[in-house]
Amino acid sequence: MLSRVWSIVLKELIQIRRDPRTLAIVVVMPVMQLILFGYAINTSVEHIPTVVFDEARDVQSRGFQAALFTTGYFDPIGEVDSLDAVQAAIDGGQAKVGLVLPPRFSRDLLGGQGGQAQLLIDGSDPNTAQTALLVAGTIAQARSVDLAAARAAVPRIDLRPIVLYNPSMQSVNFMVPGLLGLILQFQTLILTAFAIVRERERGTLEQLIVTPIKPWELMLGKILPYVGLAFVAVLIATGVGVYWFGVDFAGSFPLLIALAAIFVLSSLGIGLLVSTVSRTQTQAMQLSMFIMLPSILLSGFMFAREAMPSPIRELGLLIPLTYFLRILRGIILKGVGLEVLWTDTLPLALFGLAVFALSSLRFQKTLD
């Protein structure tokens, strides 16, 4: 009996050796999961990009800034010369927080009236917004105590926060746009990942080989049906988010559809690339899951990218969902237009064209 079982074991080992793609996925996947989960999953938000509009420009205003930035929770990305510039930096996603110090900040602070400071916070990410509110309020109180002890007076920093885009800081407003992008990628990636593999497994690839169609024409013909399905999914998912979950749609729906088309091109191209390098539908599914994992963890869907180490954060820039999530939240929550979103739209479009071209080149009209 043991000899018969051992013969089956040897047979399976030979089969595994003949399938290096599956073997590589089985070996690499746990290591990649451990690395990504270890570095990307960090619920404590730090290094929040902050822009400063300091009209006082004196010792007290600089001291308050230094107290904020030495905590490690806020990272200064520059100073601007107007309140509109602060708003533009937050609209564009370059900053999550804007600190505004008026000209009378030091005079009112030392005069006992309370030095007013305004804190503009991007509320589209409630976790980041709550961290900014808590830390900035604590620093303002601590700074006031230090000044009072030093001057034997009662100077007080009157910090007035304003949470933009999502004043109630409800997590549903943050998650629903993210889910829209994630579901759209998952659907298009999975559907197209089986496109060529299914033809190969059914034995119908030979019929495509003898046709006078070019590789890029075949790729285009494969993805067009899924483009239609993807747009139906966008319409349904957006309707559910707005009318069922009550997420306010602040921006332009036609712009959302247009930019979603660019994202769909990227996702379909990745799916076709997976389909061309896979021999079986099982391999295609495994590779699709292999791609989806970093998309979920590194794109900012669940965890703030500001909390990730720099190498992991830079790795997220290679993921199309990273750009599309900023587009979705920019349109739905902030109501911004293409004049702000072009910095995310351009790399997304270039990625889509590159991966679709690579898929076409990778597909060869042969059975090998």
C-alpha positions in Angstrom: 0.0 0.0 0.0 2.8 2.4 0.9 4.5 1.8 -2.4 1.4 2.7 -4.3 0.9 5.9 -2.3 4.5 6.8 -2.8 4.2 6.3 -6.5 1.3 8.8 -6.5 3.4 11.3 -4.5 6.2 11.0 -7.0 3.7 11.6 -9.8 2.4 14.7 -8.2 5.9 16.0 -7.6 6.7 15.5 -11.2 3.6 17.4 -12.2 4.5 20.3 -9.9 8.0 20.4 -11.3 6.5 20.6 -14.8 4.4 23.6 -13.8 7.0 26.2 -12.7 4.5 29.1 -12.9 2.2 27.6 -10.2 5.2 26.6 -8.1 6.6 30.1 -8.3 3.3 31.6 -7.1 3.0 29.1 -4.3 6.5 30.0 -3.1 6.5 33.7 -3.7 2.9 34.5 -2.5 3.5 33.8 1.3 6.7 35.9 1.3 5.0 38.8 -0.5 2.0 38.6 1.8 4.2 38.8 4.9 6.2 41.7 3.6 3.2 43.7 2.4 1.1 43.1 5.5 4.1 43.8 7.8 4.9 47.2 6.3 1.6 48.4 4.7 -0.8 47.6 7.6 -0.3 50.5 10.0 -3.3 52.1 11.5 -1.3 54.9 13.2 -1.0 57.7 10.7 2.2 59.7 10.6 3.9 62.0 8.2 0.8 63.9 7.2 1.7 66.3 4.4 1.1 69.8 5.6 1.2 73.2 3.9 1.6 76.4 5.8 0.3 80.0 5.3 2.1 82.1 7.9 1.2 85.7 7.8 2.8 86.5 11.2 6.3 85.2 10.3 7.7 85.8 13.8 9.2 83.8 16.7 5.8 82.6 18.1 4.4 81.5 14.8 7.6 79.7 13.9 7.7 78.1 17.4 4.2 76.7 17.0 5.1 75.3 13.6 8.2 73.7 15.0 6.1 72.2 17.9 3.8 70.6 15.3 6.5 69.3 12.9 8.8 67.8 15.5 6.1 65.3 16.6 6.6 63.3 13.4 2.9 63.4 12.6 3.0 66.4 10.3 5.5 66.8 7.4 5.9 70.3 6.0 5.7 70.3 2.2 6.1 74.1 1.8 4.7 77.5 2.5 2.2 79.4 0.4 1.1 83.0 0.2 -2.6 82.8 0.2 -5.6 80.9 1.7 -6.6 79.9 -1.9 -3.2 78.2 -2.3 -3.8 76.2 0.9 -7.2 75.1 -0.5 -5.7 74.2 -3.9 -3.0 72.1 -2.2 -5.6 70.2 -0.3 -7.9 69.9 -3.3 -5.1 68.5 -5.4 -4.1 66.0 -2.7 -0.6 67.4 -2.3 -1.5 68.3 1.3 -3.8 66.7 3.8 -3.6 69.6 6.3 -3.2 73.3 5.9 -2.1 75.5 8.8 -3.1 79.2 8.6 -1.5 81.7 11.0 -3.0 85.3 10.8 -0.9 88.5 11.1 -2.1 89.1 14.7 -1.3 85.6 15.9 1.6 86.6 18.2 0.2 89.9 19.3 -3.1 88.3 20.4 -1.3 85.3 21.9 1.0 87.3 24.1 -1.7 89.9 24.8 -3.8 87.2 26.5 -6.6 87.3 24.0 -5.8 84.0 22.5 -3.7 83.6 19.3 -6.1 82.2 16.7 -4.8 79.6 14.3 -6.8 77.8 11.6 -6.3 74.2 10.7 -7.8 73.0 7.4 -8.1 69.3 7.2 -8.9 66.9 4.4 -11.8 64.9 5.8 -12.0 62.5 2.9 -9.8 60.1 4.9 -11.4 60.0 8.4 -8.5 58.2 10.0 -6.0 60.8 8.9 -8.4 63.6 9.8 -9.0 62.4 13.3 -5.3 61.9 13.9 -4.6 65.5 12.7 -7.3 66.9 14.9 -6.2 65.1 18.0 -2.5 65.7 17.6 -2.8 69.4 16.6 -5.2 70.1 19.5 -2.8 68.4 22.0 0.2 70.4 20.6 -1.8 73.7 20.8 -2.6 73.0 24.5 0.9 71.9 25.4 2.4 75.0 23.6 0.0 77.2 25.6 1.1 75.7 28.9 4.7 76.1 28.0 4.2 79.8 27.2 2.2 80.4 30.3 4.9 78.9 32.5 7.6 80.9 30.8 5.8 84.3 31.0 3.8 83.9 34.2 0.7 84.9 32.1 -2.1 83.1 30.4 -1.3 83.0 26.6 -3.5 80.6 24.7 -3.4 79.2 21.2 -7.0 79.2 19.9 -6.8 76.4 17.3 -9.9 76.4 15.0 -10.1 73.3 12.9 -12.2 73.0 9.7 -12.8 69.6 8.3 -13.3 69.8 4.5 -15.3 67.5 2.2 -16.4 65.1 4.9 -17.2 67.3 8.0 -18.8 64.4 9.9 -15.8 62.2 9.1 -18.0 59.2 8.3 -16.0 56.2 7.1 -18.7 55.3 4.6 -17.8 58.4 2.6 -14.2 57.2 2.4 -14.9 53.5 1.8 -17.6 53.7 -0.9 -15.5 55.5 -3.6 -12.7 53.1 -2.7 -14.9 50.1 -3.1 -16.1 51.4 -6.4 -12.6 51.4 -7.8 -11.7 48.0 -6.2 -14.8 46.2 -7.5 -14.2 47.7 -10.9 -10.6 46.5 -11.0 -11.5 43.0 -9.6 -14.3 42.5 -12.1 -12.4 43.6 -15.2 -9.2 41.8 -14.2 -10.8 38.5 -13.5 -13.0 38.5 -16.6 -10.2 39.3 -19.0 -7.7 37.1 -17.3 -9.5 34.0 -18.6 -9.9 35.4 -22.2 -7.0 33.7 -24.0 -6.7 30.9 -21.5 -10.2 29.8 -22.1 -9.6 29.7 -25.8 -6.5 27.5 -25.2 -8.3 25.1 -22.8 -11.3 24.7 -25.1 -9.1 24.1 -28.1 -10.5 27.0 -30.0 -7.2 28.9 -30.2 -6.4 27.1 -33.4 -9.4 28.9 -35.1 -8.0 32.3 -34.0 -4.5 31.3 -35.3 -5.7 30.7 -38.9 -7.6 34.0 -39.1 -6.0 37.1 -40.7 -6.5 39.1 -37.5 -3.6 41.0 -36.0 -2.7 40.5 -32.3 -3.8 44.0 -31.2 -7.1 43.5 -33.1 -7.7 40.3 -31.2 -6.9 42.0 -27.9 -9.2 44.8 -28.7 -12.0 42.5 -29.7 -11.5 40.5 -26.5 -11.8 43.6 -24.2 -14.6 45.5 -25.8 -17.4 43.3 -24.4 -15.9 43.7 -20.9 -15.7 47.5 -21.4 -19.5 47.6 -21.8 -20.0 45.4 -18.7 -17.6 47.6 -16.8 -19.5 50.7 -17.5 -22.7 49.1 -16.4 -21.0 48.1 -13.2 -19.9 51.8 -12.7 -23.4 53.0 -13.2 -24.9 50.5 -10.8 -22.2 50.8 -8.1 -22.3 54.7 -8.2 -26.1 54.6 -7.9 -25.9 52.2 -4.9 -23.3 54.4 -3.2 -25.2 57.6 -3.7 -28.8 56.5 -3.1 -28.3 53.6 -0.7 -25.4 54.7 1.4 -26.1 58.4 1.1 -22.7 59.5 -0.2 -22.9 63.0 -1.6 -21.7 63.2 -5.2 -20.0 66.6 -5.3 -18.3 66.4 -8.8 -19.1 65.8 -12.4 -20.5 62.4 -13.3 -19.5 62.6 -17.0 -15.9 63.3 -15.9 -16.0 60.3 -13.6 -17.2 58.1 -16.5 -14.4 59.4 -18.8 -11.7 58.8 -16.3 -13.1 55.4 -15.3 -12.7 54.4 -19.0 -9.0 55.1 -18.7 -8.8 53.0 -15.5 -10.8 50.2 -17.2 -8.2 50.2 -20.0 -5.5 49.6 -17.5 -7.3 46.9 -15.6 -8.3 45.1 -18.8 -4.7 45.3 -20.1 -3.4 43.7 -16.9 -6.1 41.0 -17.2 -5.1 40.3 -20.8 -1.4 40.2 -19.9 -2.2 37.6 -17.2 -4.2 35.7 -19.8 -1.3 35.6 -22.2 1.3 34.3 -19.6 -1.1 31.7 -18.1 -1.5 28.2 -19.4 -4.6 27.3 -17.4 -7.5 29.1 -15.8 -6.2 28.1 -12.4 -2.9 29.9 -13.1 -4.8 32.9 -14.3 -6.8 33.0 -11.1 -3.7 32.7 -9.0 -1.9 35.5 -10.9 -5.0 37.7 -10.6 -5.1 37.2 -6.8 -1.3 37.9 -6.8 -2.0 41.3 -8.4 -5.1 42.2 -6.3 -3.3 41.8 -3.0 -0.8 44.7 -3.4 -3.6 46.7 -5.0 -5.7 46.4 -1.9 -2.8 47.1 0.5 -0.7 49.7 -1.2 -3.1 51.9 -3.1 -4.6 53.7 -0.1 -7.8 51.7 -0.2 -7.7 50.6 3.4 -4.6 52.1 4.9 -3.2 55.6 4.6 -0.2 55.7 2.3 1.4 58.4 4.6 1.8 55.7 7.2 3.8 53.4 4.9 7.6 53.3 4.7 9.0 55.3 1.8 10.0 52.2 -0.4 6.6 50.6 0.1 4.8 53.9 -0.6 6.8 54.4 -3.8 5.9 50.8 -4.9 2.3 51.8 -4.7 2.9 54.3 -7.5 3.2 51.3 -9.9 -0.4 50.3 -9.1 -3.2 51.9 -11.3 -5.7 51.7 -8.4 -3.6 54.2 -6.5 -4.3 56.9 -9.0 -7.9 56.0 -9.6 -8.8 56.1 -5.9 -7.5 59.7 -5.8 -9.5 60.4 -8.9 -12.7 58.8 -7.4 -12.4 60.6 -4.0 -11.4 63.8 -5.7 -14.6 63.8 -7.9 -17.1 62.3 -5.5 -16.0 63.9 -2.2 -14.2 67.1 -3.2 -15.9 68.0 -6.5 -12.6 68.9 -8.2 -12.1 68.8 -12.0 -9.5 67.7 -14.5 -7.4 70.8 -13.8 -6.6 69.2 -10.5 -6.8 65.5 -11.4 -4.6 65.6 -14.5 -1.6 64.6 -12.3 -3.3 61.3 -11.6 -5.0 60.9 -15.0 -1.8 61.2 -17.0 0.2 58.3 -15.4 -3.0 56.2 -15.4 -3.4 56.7 -19.2 0.3 56.0 -19.9 0.1 52.8 -17.8 -3.0 51.7 -19.7 -1.5 52.2 -23.1 1.8 50.5 -22.0 0.2 47.4 -20.5 -2.2 47.0 -23.5 0.6 47.3 -25.9 2.6 44.8 -23.9 -0.3 42.4 -23.9 -0.6 42.6 -27.7 3.1 42.0 -28.1 3.1 39.2 -25.6 0.4 37.3 -27.5 1.8 35.3 -30.3 -0.4 33.5 -32.8 1.0 30.2 -32.0 0.0 27.3 -29.8 3.2 27.5 -27.7 
